[in-house]
């Protein structure tokens, strides 16, 4: 349990599997938040990872926010907060994520 935030300690997200050092894990967390930030504004949402607190903070334009533990929870919370069904495999999301990565469509 984190003494600062009260969250239970977490082993890490599967996307951090290739990260061999704490610096690499933080870098992976920030990159994941950056990719989410490319697609969520279309729904009036933003995501932030401060690198200290386990999980992410999802916010809407009215200032409402919700702490989520991982990417899976982001989509559930985003649907609740936006009132829209959000499909992370939607071709729009994939195209924006590929653009953010600087790659062609896969």
N, C-alpha and C positions, 0 to 999 in steps of 0.2 A: 504494500500500500504506500502510495506516495504521501509523504508527510506534508507536502505543500498543497496538493490539489485534492487529495482523497481518492484518486483513482487507483484501482489495483494495478500493480506493475504488470506490464504485458511483455511477452517474449519477442514481439516484433511482427511486422506484416510480411506475408509471403513474398511481396515484391522486393523485400530487403535481403532475400536469400543470397544474392551475390555480394553483398556488402561484408567485407572482412574486418573493417574497423568501425569504431563508433562514428568517426567522421563520415565514412561512406554511408552509414545508416541514416545519419542526419541529412546528408545530401540527397539520398533517395526519398526521404520523407518530404523535403522541400520540393523536389522535382514532381512528386506525385501531387502535391497541393497545387503546384503551378499548372499541371495538366488539367486538374479538375477546374481550376479557375478559368480555363479557356472555354469551357462548355456551360458552366452553371449560370453565368450572367444572363444568358438567354431566358432563364426562368426567374430572373430577379434575385438571384442568390449569389453569395460569394463564400469562399472557404479560406480558412487561415490555419496554418500550422506554425506555432511559435517555436517548435523544436524542443520545448521543455516539458510541456504538458502532454501526457499520452493522448493520442487521438487528434481530432481536428475540430475546429469551430465552424459551424455552418451558420450563416447570417442571411437575413433578407433585408430589403430596403427600408423596412419600418424599424429596424434595430432589433428585431426578435432574433435570438440565436439559440443554437442547440449544440451541445458537445456530443460528438460521435466517436466511437472507438476505432473505426476503420472504414475503408472505402465502401464495403458492403452496407454499412449503416448510413453512409452519406446518401446513397440513393433512396433509402427508405425515408430518411428525415427530409430530403429534398422534396419528395412527393408530398409529404405531410405539410411542409411549409409553403410550397407553391400551389398546392391543390391540383397539380397536373401529374399524369403518369409520365415518368421519365425512364426511358430505356437507354441504358449506357451502351448498348450495341446498335443503336440507331445510326444509320449511315452518316447523318449530320455530325454526331459526336465523333465518330471514327475519323471523318474527314478533318474536323477541327483539331483532333488530337494528332493526326498525322501532320497537319500544317504546323502545329506547335513544335513538333519534333523535327520539322524540316525535311520530311520524307514524302514520297509519292504515296498514293493510296495503295493499301495492301489487299 
